[in-house]
Amino acid sequence: MKIHIVGGGPAGLYFAILMKKADPSREIVVFERNAPDATFGWGVVFSDRTLGYLYDSDEATHQGIVDNFQTWDNVDVVHRGEKVSIGGNRFTGIARIRLLNVLQARCAELGVDLRFGVEIGDPAALADADLLVGADGVNSLVRARYAEHFQPSLDSRPNRYIWYGTRRLFHGLTLTFRESDTGVFAAHSYKFSRDCSTFIVECDPETWQRGGFDTRSDEQARAELERVFAADLEGHPLLSNNSKWIQFLLVKNSCWRHENVVLLGDALHTAHFSIGSGTKLALEDAIALATSFEGGAKVEDALVRFESARRPIVEALQEAAQVSMEWFEHARDAMNQSPLELAYALMTRSGRIDHEKLRRRDPNFIANYERGVVGQDYQ
Ligand SMILES: Cc1cc2nc3c(=O)[nH]c(=O)nc-3n(C[C@H](O)[C@H](O)[C@H](O)COP(=O)(O)OP(=O)(O)OC[C@H]3O[C@@H](n4cnc5c(N)ncnc54)[C@H](O)[C@@H]3O)c2cc1C
């Protein structure tokens, strides 16, 4: 079996690993336009459940991740300068580049043909393989090339956001809200290595315009945001890595496959970063697609199996992510809440965690909430 994969991100590399491991006679080529050590992005996060899936699928990759990760168990919400901590939320952070290096090394060990520095211009030229996988990210060319079949819907959302790093270590998934004279800024931050944290800043388009971020240089934008988040950054600068203001692109596809072509990861779907990283979805997609080939299934049958098994899971997650994304788009409406109320609203915003689940995760937090906000005891 010959497999062509466009895109050497988490989805493409992990799918290559699982398919080669299951059957070493498979001829698998990954085409990646960047160099192996291109340092785009900062850290990515996984839940414990995702780590469990990775362990079950390939212990060697799991070990490579465990050797490089940072874990924490709290979500911290900072509002009006006050921090509310909610325990029982175990997550893992790893540098995106370390994760890619782990996956690349495992591909090489298994004999996957990795071709770096190769930009694919016309994916149809690669469709002569038994299977062509479009794992080429949010702006997928494979998706565009076969758009009449995949029928994608691409929804560019109004909020602006930017990925930075910082040496200030946030020991937990920290959601910080700061109001300046131009509007409300939210920062999503977490430690992903011993000396670095991701620091994503998000704001609505009015705040962005009033803050003049459309015309500010990179240095000026960072200086302004360092001022807004001065108390949180504790004197540490924001670090840019080709960081740019972007609008979140919500990707869905009516159809996930066309003949021997299938999409994977961000090319197939996106979910707002406030609910969990696209990397988790990309890796779990790769597991689902590789699983659908088990038992020597034919390509056509495997792709049907993949879509029917994976689509309901992805759609449920996208639904929860939609609610979360819209919450952040209207964050300014929540700023009149107390820190405790805001923390509770954030934890329950997507509907996946309810009051009782939260009580099991952190009884103290719920006791404080019931005393301080509800003013009565729940039984
Ligand atoms: C630059 C960048 C930085 C990011 N930073 C973070 C972060 O800090 N934290 C976080 O949680 N998430 C981050 N993300 C998002 C997250 O990584 C994605 O949700 C996740 O990586 C999805 O995995 P993927 O394999 O589907 O796509 P991607 O990781 O986007 O991988 C797609 C790959 O395809 C390659 N490619 C695209 N078109 C072609 C072509 N025509 N020919 C050859 N190769 C091609 C790209 O170079 C890329 O390596 C980032 C994404 C990008 C692209």
The ligand as an SDF file (V2000), in Angstrom:
LIG
                    3D

 53 58  0  0  0  0  0  0  0  0999 V2000
    2.4200   28.0110   12.7950 C   0  0  0  0  0  0  0  0  0  0  0  0
    1.4850   27.3860   13.7840 C   0  0  0  0  0  0  0  0  0  0  0  0
    1.6360   27.6300   15.1430 C   0  0  0  0  0  0  0  0  0  0  0  0
    0.7570   27.0690   16.0770 C   0  0  0  0  0  0  0  0  0  0  0  0
    0.9640   27.2730   17.3890 N   0  0  0  0  0  0  0  0  0  0  0  0
    0.1930   26.6160   18.2940 C   0  0  0  0  0  0  0  0  0  0  0  0
    0.4680   26.6940   19.6580 C   0  0  0  0  0  0  0  0  0  0  0  0
    1.3970   27.3550   20.1010 O   0  0  0  0  0  0  0  0  0  0  0  0
   -0.3620   26.0370   20.5040 N   0  0  0  0  0  0  0  0  0  0  0  0
   -1.4200   25.2660   20.0820 C   0  0  0  0  0  0  0  0  0  0  0  0
   -2.1310   24.6700   20.8930 O   0  0  0  0  0  0  0  0  0  0  0  0
   -1.6860   25.1750   18.8010 N   0  0  0  0  0  0  0  0  0  0  0  0
   -0.9220   25.8240   17.8870 C   0  0  0  0  0  0  0  0  0  0  0  0
   -1.1890   25.7390   16.5830 N   0  0  0  0  0  0  0  0  0  0  0  0
   -2.4010   25.0520   16.1940 C   0  0  0  0  0  0  0  0  0  0  0  0
   -2.2480   23.5950   16.3770 C   0  0  0  0  0  0  0  0  0  0  0  0
   -0.9100   23.3010   16.2770 O   0  0  0  0  0  0  0  0  0  0  0  0
   -3.0670   22.8790   15.3150 C   0  0  0  0  0  0  0  0  0  0  0  0
   -4.4080   22.8490   15.7160 O   0  0  0  0  0  0  0  0  0  0  0  0
   -2.5370   21.4840   15.1530 C   0  0  0  0  0  0  0  0  0  0  0  0
   -1.1650   21.5950   14.9000 O   0  0  0  0  0  0  0  0  0  0  0  0
   -3.2390   20.7690   14.0250 C   0  0  0  0  0  0  0  0  0  0  0  0
   -2.3960   19.7860   13.5060 O   0  0  0  0  0  0  0  0  0  0  0  0
   -2.3700   19.4870   11.9710 P   0  0  0  0  0  0  0  0  0  0  0  0
   -1.3360   18.4410   11.7990 O   0  0  0  0  0  0  0  0  0  0  0  0
   -3.7400   19.2120   11.5060 O   0  0  0  0  0  0  0  0  0  0  0  0
   -1.9660   20.8270   11.2520 O   0  0  0  0  0  0  0  0  0  0  0  0
   -0.6360   21.7220   11.3520 P   0  0  0  0  0  0  0  0  0  0  0  0
    0.0410   21.5490   12.6360 O   0  0  0  0  0  0  0  0  0  0  0  0
   -1.0370   23.0770   10.9220 O   0  0  0  0  0  0  0  0  0  0  0  0
    0.3110   21.0480   10.2480 O   0  0  0  0  0  0  0  0  0  0  0  0
    0.0790   21.1860    8.8810 C   0  0  0  0  0  0  0  0  0  0  0  0
    1.4200   21.1010    8.1980 C   0  0  0  0  0  0  0  0  0  0  0  0
    1.2160   21.0900    6.7900 O   0  0  0  0  0  0  0  0  0  0  0  0
    2.2400   21.8360    6.1720 C   0  0  0  0  0  0  0  0  0  0  0  0
    1.7330   22.2710    4.8750 N   0  0  0  0  0  0  0  0  0  0  0  0
    0.6720   23.0510    4.6160 C   0  0  0  0  0  0  0  0  0  0  0  0
    0.4800   23.2070    3.3000 N   0  0  0  0  0  0  0  0  0  0  0  0
    1.4680   22.4940    2.6920 C   0  0  0  0  0  0  0  0  0  0  0  0
    1.8160   22.2530    1.3440 C   0  0  0  0  0  0  0  0  0  0  0  0
    1.1110   22.7830    0.3270 N   0  0  0  0  0  0  0  0  0  0  0  0
    2.8930   21.4710    1.0770 N   0  0  0  0  0  0  0  0  0  0  0  0
    3.6180   20.9330    2.0900 C   0  0  0  0  0  0  0  0  0  0  0  0
    3.3380   21.1230    3.3890 N   0  0  0  0  0  0  0  0  0  0  0  0
    2.2670   21.8940    3.6970 C   0  0  0  0  0  0  0  0  0  0  0  0
    2.4690   22.9790    7.1550 C   0  0  0  0  0  0  0  0  0  0  0  0
    3.7610   23.5270    6.9960 O   0  0  0  0  0  0  0  0  0  0  0  0
    2.3050   22.2960    8.4940 C   0  0  0  0  0  0  0  0  0  0  0  0
    3.5300   21.8170    9.0020 O   0  0  0  0  0  0  0  0  0  0  0  0
   -0.3280   26.2750   15.6390 C   0  0  0  0  0  0  0  0  0  0  0  0
   -0.4690   26.0190   14.2650 C   0  0  0  0  0  0  0  0  0  0  0  0
    0.4420   26.5600   13.3410 C   0  0  0  0  0  0  0  0  0  0  0  0
    0.3040   26.2400   11.8640 C   0  0  0  0  0  0  0  0  0  0  0  0
  1  2  1  0
  2  3  1  0
  2 52  2  0
  3  4  2  0
  4  5  1  0
  4 50  1  0
  5  6  2  0
  6  7  1  0
  6 13  1  0
  7  8  2  0
  7  9  1  0
  9 10  1  0
 10 11  2  0
 10 12  1  0
 12 13  2  0
 13 14  1  0
 14 15  1  0
 14 50  1  0
 15 16  1  0
 16 17  1  0
 16 18  1  0
 18 19  1  0
 18 20  1  0
 20 21  1  0
 20 22  1  0
 22 23  1  0
 23 24  1  0
 24 25  2  0
 24 26  1  0
 24 27  1  0
 27 28  1  0
 28 29  2  0
 28 30  1  0
 28 31  1  0
 31 32  1  0
 32 33  1  0
 33 34  1  0
 33 48  1  0
 34 35  1  0
 35 36  1  0
 35 46  1  0
 36 37  1  0
 36 45  1  0
 37 38  2  0
 38 39  1  0
 39 40  1  0
 39 45  2  0
 40 41  1  0
 40 42  2  0
 42 43  1  0
 43 44  2  0
 44 45  1  0
 46 47  1  0
 46 48  1  0
 48 49  1  0
 50 51  2  0
 51 52  1  0
 52 53  1  0
M  END
$$$$
